Amino acid sequence: MSLETFKETKERNPDEKPKKKQRASGADAIAFIKEKIRLGGIQKENELELKKQEMELKKDEMESERRLRQQEVEMRRKEFEERNNMNMALIPQQQQQTNVLLTLLQKFASK
């Protein structure tokens, strides 16, 4: 396989002329830059919207966690109050039992 010369190629394709290269005009460059800026703006808007949605989700998650912690604190407070009330109810019983034991001991001691 050998390389074909330019002359041979021209003889093989006589009606085909080599195309001239066109330089890009200044308007093409400006149009390209405008399109790039427009697409960049759209991308920025999309990124900002996504960031806003992410922040909303984080806010909702934090609010849920705060409510959950508040419920836990309220449950603990109620449990503490219930235990405290039970203890307060037991105090008179314990005092009564102590008094009964003292009277029994005094009776036995006096005999």
C-alpha positions, 0 to 999 in steps of 0.5 A, a space after each residue: 500500500 503506497 501513498 497517493 500523490 496529490 496529482 493522482 488524487 486530482 486526476 481521480 476526482 477532477 470535479 472535486 475542488 478543495 474547500 477553502 477554510 473559513 475563518 470564524 467571524 467576530 459575530 460568531 465568537 460573540 454569539 458563542 460567548 452569549 450562548 455560553 453565558 446564557 447556558 451558564 446562567 441557566 446552570 447557576 439558576 438550577 444549582 441555586 434551586 437545588 441548593 435551596 431545596 437541600 436547605 429546605 430539607 435540612 431545615 425540615 430534618 432539624 425541625 423534626 429532630 427538635 420536636 423529637 427531642 422536645 417530646 423526649 424531654 416532656 416524657 422524662 419530665 412526666 416520668 419524673 413527676 409521676 415518680 415524685 408523686 408516688 414517693 410523696 404518696 409513700 411518705 405518709 405510709 412510711 411515717 404511719 408504719 414507723 409510728 406503729 413500730 414505735 408504739 409496738 416497741 414502746 409497749 414491749 419495752 414497758 412490759 
